[in-house]
């Protein structure tokens, strides 16, 4: 029997859904990987600005959205060497390719006068990396920063750990690379400190972590101070993760956060208005962005049977059973337990807007939602949206018989989920 695993990695802040098949099953498993609404991710320059405001040492930098401003920023820096970075959320920028022909989303130069020309080949063009869609992501902003020499790179992060029921510090003297690879090949080089949420990071903890990262002499104290400031930032902005890779030292004896990523919990949005106002939705999937506006958990998949379900577990099971019967779900859609009629209507708008959808399967458990709300919302959607694809509805609840008559006559209703999959409208797609 097939099973689902839903993972939310601490480090990447991504929601990954995989279908695991039994040993002799020859069907092709599918995987959806998207940015979940739960995690707000900022551009590099935004994260560095927040760090600056908390006293964390970062490179001097400016941002620009046009080539002349990028050129002026390079001149104002008056640095020995300048680094120009395309600002997109995907990783692998240094090895990426622009559709302008420019190779690399990160460029070093000692001549400020070439920054404008480089920026003109970045801004307004799409950058394709190993983490972007095939068509790439349009670059709308570049960061012009002082390039500093790095004598040594380390890794440091603060993140929420369920096993510890709170925040932990994770560090390694081997930074500037994939930390998962370090953990796999050299687990003895991964150091962890559990933080008492009431005490915060103690001075001895910060010093011990700095020593484990390999900082020596005056740099150990300097690194410990940076660690404590990063924890202050972690608390101040209600972060779920603050990751610095690399946290490096320079020949001049400075400890600097060279690259940073901060993730946030959207439960804190009500008191972090300024932070959430920084969210740039231009890189998000438009359908998922629209779903998030209505508090719907939506993930697009590659199939042709749209799923309309309440509860994440039931939604995953529904996708699994569709696949078990030979079909392919077009989406993962969780209405949640407190859904309103307007949300039901908007969910149908999202599903019917997908050109791949050839049938809609509704699977609702009435224990956590009022079936009348679902029935009314479905009826309104069918009438106003002029539904053109088959609709199979399974509503299950204690008083469901009072609401089935609210559904339109051309709606197929069933009480058993397997029967729903065997209806001619869905069966022909499986």
C-alpha positions in Angstrom: 0.0 0.0 0.0 1.2 3.5 -0.8 2.0 6.0 2.0 2.7 9.7 2.2 5.4 11.5 4.0 5.1 15.2 4.6 8.4 16.9 5.5 9.2 20.5 6.5 13.0 20.7 6.7 14.3 23.1 9.3 17.1 24.4 7.1 15.4 25.1 3.8 11.9 26.0 5.1 10.3 24.1 2.3 7.3 21.9 2.2 8.1 18.6 0.3 5.5 16.0 -0.5 6.6 12.6 -1.8 4.7 9.5 -2.8 6.5 6.4 -1.7 5.6 3.3 -3.6 5.8 -0.3 -2.5 8.8 -2.3 -3.9 7.3 -3.8 -7.0 5.0 -0.9 -7.9 6.0 0.4 -11.4 4.0 3.6 -11.3 6.0 6.9 -11.4 6.0 8.7 -8.1 5.3 12.4 -8.2 6.7 15.1 -5.9 5.6 18.7 -5.4 8.1 21.2 -3.9 7.0 24.7 -3.2 7.4 27.5 -0.8 4.7 27.0 1.9 2.8 30.0 3.1 4.0 29.2 6.7 7.5 30.4 5.8 8.2 34.0 4.7 11.6 34.2 3.0 13.4 37.5 2.5 15.9 38.5 -0.2 19.5 38.5 0.9 19.8 42.2 1.2 16.6 42.4 3.3 18.0 39.8 5.8 21.3 41.7 6.0 19.5 44.9 6.7 17.7 43.3 9.6 21.0 42.0 10.9 22.6 45.5 10.5 19.8 47.0 12.6 20.6 44.4 15.4 24.3 45.2 15.5 25.4 42.1 13.5 28.5 42.7 11.3 27.8 42.5 7.6 29.5 43.8 4.5 28.7 47.4 3.5 26.2 47.3 0.7 23.6 49.2 -1.4 20.7 47.9 -3.5 19.6 49.2 -6.9 16.8 48.5 -9.4 18.4 50.2 -12.4 22.0 50.2 -13.9 22.7 53.9 -13.2 21.9 53.5 -9.5 24.1 50.4 -9.4 27.0 52.3 -10.9 26.6 55.2 -8.4 26.4 52.6 -5.5 29.7 51.1 -6.6 31.3 54.5 -6.6 29.9 55.4 -3.2 31.3 52.2 -1.7 34.9 53.3 -2.5 36.0 49.7 -1.9 39.1 47.8 -3.1 36.8 45.2 -4.6 33.1 45.1 -5.3 30.7 42.1 -5.5 27.5 42.5 -7.6 24.7 40.0 -6.7 21.4 39.3 -8.4 18.6 39.2 -5.8 16.4 36.2 -6.2 15.3 33.7 -3.6 16.8 30.6 -5.4 20.2 29.3 -4.6 23.0 28.6 -7.0 23.1 32.1 -8.3 26.9 32.1 -8.9 26.6 29.3 -11.5 23.3 30.5 -13.0 22.8 31.9 -16.6 20.8 34.9 -17.7 18.7 35.0 -20.9 20.7 38.1 -21.7 23.7 35.8 -22.3 25.5 36.8 -19.1 26.9 33.9 -17.1 26.7 34.0 -13.3 24.5 35.9 -11.0 27.4 36.9 -8.8 30.3 39.0 -10.2 33.5 40.4 -8.6 35.3 43.4 -9.9 37.9 46.0 -8.8 36.6 48.5 -11.4 33.5 50.3 -10.3 32.8 51.6 -13.8 31.9 48.1 -15.1 29.1 47.6 -12.5 26.5 49.6 -14.5 27.2 47.5 -17.6 27.0 44.2 -15.6 23.8 45.4 -13.9 22.2 46.2 -17.3 22.6 42.5 -18.2 21.0 41.3 -15.0 18.1 43.7 -14.3 15.0 42.8 -16.3 16.4 39.5 -17.4 15.7 36.0 -16.1 18.3 34.1 -14.2 18.2 30.3 -14.4 19.8 28.2 -11.6 19.5 24.6 -10.4 16.7 25.8 -8.0 14.6 27.9 -10.4 12.0 26.9 -13.0 13.3 26.2 -16.5 12.3 29.7 -17.6 14.3 31.2 -14.7 13.3 34.1 -12.4 13.3 37.8 -13.5 15.9 39.9 -11.6 14.4 43.1 -10.3 17.0 44.1 -7.8 20.8 43.8 -7.5 23.0 44.2 -4.4 26.2 46.1 -4.7 28.5 45.2 -1.8 32.0 45.6 -0.5 33.9 42.4 -1.3 36.0 41.2 1.7 38.7 38.5 1.7 37.8 35.5 3.8 40.6 33.6 5.5 38.2 31.0 7.0 34.5 30.1 6.6 32.2 28.6 9.3 28.5 27.7 9.5 26.1 29.0 12.2 22.4 28.8 12.6 19.6 29.3 15.2 16.5 27.3 14.5 13.4 25.9 16.2 13.9 22.2 17.1 10.8 20.1 18.0 12.9 17.5 19.7 14.3 20.2 22.1 10.9 22.0 22.4 12.6 25.3 21.6 15.5 27.0 19.8 18.9 25.5 19.3 22.2 26.7 18.0 23.9 24.6 15.3 27.4 25.3 14.1 30.3 23.8 12.2 33.9 25.0 11.5 33.3 23.9 7.9 31.2 26.6 6.3 30.6 27.9 2.9 29.2 24.5 1.7 26.2 22.3 2.0 25.7 21.7 5.7 23.9 18.5 5.1 26.9 17.2 3.3 29.1 18.1 6.3 26.7 16.3 8.6 26.7 13.2 6.4 30.4 12.9 5.9 31.8 14.5 9.1 29.1 14.4 11.8 31.7 15.1 14.5 32.1 18.6 13.0 28.5 19.5 13.8 28.0 21.2 17.2 24.7 21.9 18.9 23.7 24.0 21.9 20.2 23.9 23.3 18.9 27.3 24.3 16.8 27.8 27.4 13.9 30.0 26.2 13.8 31.7 29.6 17.5 32.3 30.0 18.4 32.9 26.4 21.9 32.3 25.1 24.3 32.3 28.0 27.8 33.8 27.7 29.5 30.5 28.3 27.4 28.9 25.6 28.2 31.6 23.0 32.0 31.3 23.8 31.8 27.5 23.6 30.1 27.6 20.2 32.7 30.2 19.0 35.5 27.9 20.1 33.9 24.9 18.4 33.7 27.0 15.2 37.4 27.5 15.4 37.7 31.1 16.4 40.8 31.8 18.5 42.1 34.6 20.6 40.2 37.9 20.3 38.1 36.5 17.5 36.5 34.0 19.9 35.0 36.9 22.0 34.0 38.7 18.8 32.3 35.7 17.4 30.5 35.0 20.7 29.2 38.6 20.7 27.9 38.1 17.1 26.2 34.9 18.1 24.4 36.6 21.0 23.3 39.5 18.7 22.0 36.9 16.2 19.9 35.4 18.9 18.5 38.8 19.9 17.5 39.2 16.3 15.9 35.7 16.2 13.7 36.7 19.1 13.0 40.3 18.0 11.6 39.3 14.6 9.8 36.0 15.6 12.1 34.0 13.4 11.9 30.3 12.9 15.4 30.2 11.5 18.5 32.5 11.3 21.1 30.9 9.1 24.6 32.4 8.3 26.7 30.5 5.8 29.4 31.5 5.8 30.1 33.2 9.1 33.7 34.1 8.2 36.8 35.8 9.5 38.8 38.3 7.5 42.6 38.9 7.3 41.9 42.2 9.2 40.6 40.2 12.2 36.8 40.8 11.7 34.0 38.2 12.2 31.5 38.9 9.4 28.1 37.4 8.4 28.7 37.0 4.6 25.5 35.3 3.6 22.3 35.1 5.5 18.9 33.6 5.4 16.0 34.4 7.8 12.7 32.5 7.9 9.6 33.7 9.8 6.5 32.1 11.3 3.3 33.6 9.8 1.6 33.2 13.2 3.6 36.3 14.2 2.5 38.4 11.2 0.1 40.5 13.4 3.0 41.9 15.4 5.7 41.8 12.7 3.9 44.1 10.2 7.1 45.8 9.0 8.8 42.5 8.3 5.9 40.9 6.5 5.5 44.1 4.4 8.9 43.2 2.9 7.5 40.0 1.3 7.9 40.1 -2.4 5.3 37.7 -3.9 6.6 38.2 -7.5 8.6 34.9 -7.3 5.7 32.9 -5.9 3.3 30.8 -7.9 0.3 33.1 -8.7 -2.3 30.4 -7.8 -0.6 29.6 -4.5 -0.4 33.3 -3.8 -4.1 33.8 -4.5 -5.0 30.7 -2.3 -3.0 32.1 0.6 -5.1 35.3 0.5 -8.1 33.2 1.3 -6.2 31.1 3.9 -6.3 28.0 1.7 -3.4 25.6 1.6 -2.9 24.9 -2.1 -0.1 23.1 -3.9 -0.2 22.5 -7.6 0.5 19.0 -9.0 0.8 17.5 -12.4 -2.5 15.5 -12.7 -6.0 16.2 -14.1 -8.3 15.4 -11.1 -8.7 18.4 -8.9 -9.0 17.7 -5.1 -11.2 19.7 -2.8 -10.7 18.4 0.8 -10.7 19.6 4.4 -7.8 18.7 6.6 -4.2 18.1 5.5 -4.2 14.4 6.4 -7.4 13.7 4.5 -6.1 15.8 1.6 -2.9 13.7 1.4 -4.9 10.5 1.7 -7.2 11.6 -1.1 -4.2 12.3 -3.4 -2.8 8.9 -2.4 -5.9 7.0 -3.1 -6.5 8.7 -6.5 -3.0 7.6 -7.5 -3.7 4.1 -6.1 -6.6 3.8 -8.5 -4.4 4.9 -11.5 -5.3 8.6 -11.6 -3.2 11.7 -11.0 -4.3 14.5 -8.6 -4.0 18.1 -10.1 -3.5 19.7 -6.7 -3.3 19.4 -2.9 -6.0 21.7 -1.4 -6.7 21.8 2.3 -9.7 24.0 3.2 -9.1 23.7 7.0 -11.7 23.4 9.7 -13.0 26.9 10.0 -13.8 27.4 6.3 -16.4 30.0 5.3 -18.7 29.9 2.2 -16.7 32.6 0.5 -13.6 30.4 0.8 -15.4 27.5 -0.8 -16.3 29.7 -3.7 -12.8 31.0 -4.1 -11.4 27.5 -3.9 -13.6 26.5 -6.8 -12.4 29.5 -8.8 -8.8 28.4 -8.3 -9.6 24.8 -9.3 -11.6 25.6 -12.4 -8.9 28.1 -13.6 -6.4 25.3 -14.0 -6.6 24.2 -17.7 -5.3 20.7 -16.8 -8.4 19.9 -14.6 -10.8 17.5 -16.2 -12.8 16.6 -13.1 -13.3 17.8 -9.6 -13.4 15.4 -6.6 -14.8 16.8 -3.3 -14.0 14.8 -0.2 -15.3 16.5 3.0 -15.5 15.1 6.5 -18.3 17.0 8.3 -16.7 16.5 11.8 -14.6 19.6 11.5 -16.6 21.7 9.1 -20.3 22.5 8.6 -21.5 20.6 5.6 -24.1 23.3 4.9 -21.3 25.8 4.3 -19.7 23.4 1.8 -23.0 22.6 0.0 -23.9 26.3 -0.3 -20.5 27.2 -1.5 -20.4 24.5 -4.1 -23.9 25.4 -5.4 -23.0 29.1 -5.7 -19.7 28.2 -7.5 -21.5 25.9 -9.9 -24.1 28.5 -10.8 -21.8 31.6 -11.1 -18.7 29.9 -12.6 -20.7 27.8 -15.1 -18.8 24.7 -14.2 -17.9 22.7 -17.3 -16.1 19.7 -15.8 -17.7 16.7 -14.0 -18.0 17.2 -10.2 -18.2 14.3 -7.8 -19.0 15.2 -4.2 -18.5 13.0 -1.1 -19.8 14.8 2.1 -19.7 12.8 5.2 -21.2 13.9 8.6 -23.9 13.3 11.1 -26.6 15.4 9.5 -25.4 15.3 5.9 -28.8 14.1 4.6 -30.2 17.6 5.4 -27.7 19.3 3.0 -27.4 16.9 0.0 -30.6 18.4 -1.5 -28.8 21.8 -1.6 -26.4 20.5 -4.3 -27.3 21.0 -7.9 -29.0 18.2 -9.8 -26.0 17.8 -12.2 -23.7 17.1 -9.2 -22.9 13.5 -8.5 -23.0 12.7 -4.7 -21.7 9.5 -3.1 -21.2 8.4 0.5 -18.3 6.0 0.0 -15.0 7.3 -1.2 -14.1 4.3 -3.3 -17.4 4.7 -5.1 -16.5 8.3 -5.8 -13.4 7.1 -7.6 -15.4 4.6 -9.5 -17.9 7.1 -10.8 -17.7 7.3 -14.6 -16.5 10.9 -14.4 -13.5 10.1 -12.3 -13.0 6.5 -13.3 -12.4 7.4 -17.0 -9.5 9.6 -15.8 -7.9 6.9 -13.7 
